[in-house]
Amino acid sequence: MLCLTSRKSVFILFVCLFIWCFFSCSKETEVFKATESTVKETVDERVKDKKWEKEIESPKDYVLKLSEISAPLPAGCLAVLPSGNVYPEYKDFGSLDISRLEYQLLNMLDEFFNKAAFARKEKRVVEAKYLDPSYPFLPYVMQPYFDNLPEVGDIIYGKPSFLDNCIEIPARLTGDNKHIDLLIYVLKDKEVWYIEQVIFGEQVNE
């Protein structure tokens, strides 16, 4: 009788353990599915209720069209400065950003080169009034260099370098399929700009 009771107890215990395991596993599976569904529903709900701000500025506003640039561009690429200004960059010459040069200085340089370089060879003259008066011999030193220049059609000024007591301005004289690079050193004395020195590079055939 005792043996039979023990067998029944063991059988009942086994059945209870089996039922507990079955419901326990089923519950864990259901919890995982519920959690996965809840996450998806939560994300969808948040996206649906999200109020998106309208785009304030379109990237198209920052596209610079060549037709919007007033000055003709030489062969090269555009250089966009942090200030937002746009200047062309000419071949191997460098940036053409001359925004820091005074109008009076540029006007003086144009007048000087019009007479010293753009005129016909027999009429070219290096005028002393554009040169540093501290060196009265400068016109005589510079004249042969300008006399030996080929026909010049234009001049391009490059981005200047501000030195201790003067400004260094790269320039390029261009003619028919050739060019010559210069370094022009200028200074200001009593509100008047003067050329202190001009260094000539070699002629380059393009």
C-alpha angles and dihedrals in degrees: 000000000000091000092053092050091051091051091051091049092051091047093049091047091051092049092049091049092050092049091048093051092047095052093040093056092043090052093051091051092050092048091054092049092047092050093050091049092047093053092051092047091048093051093046090049094051093047091049093051095043113117107214119206118236117252107265100198129020120223086232088073089069098052110108114211119209088231089063093061111091099198119069112250124229119223109293139069138291123265114206112203125208088251089064094246117131124219130173120246111217118219110274092341099082137224120352093207104137095154092122094058117097119243091236090056094050091046091052091050092050091051092048096050093042088064100031102041115009097052120087113279096255091052101044114122133178104215119211093217090074094050134079106279090212088075108048092175094063096095091056092048095048100041097079091052092055092042090058095050117114119237108306123207105174146357127223121200119209135206108298130231117221109220129184098276105003145025123253113213121186114214137180124211110205131199138156105329092328141081142187124209121218138189112215120195116200135178137184124235121179093342091309123113120222136182109239099181143351121205116198123213126203123285112259121204111214 
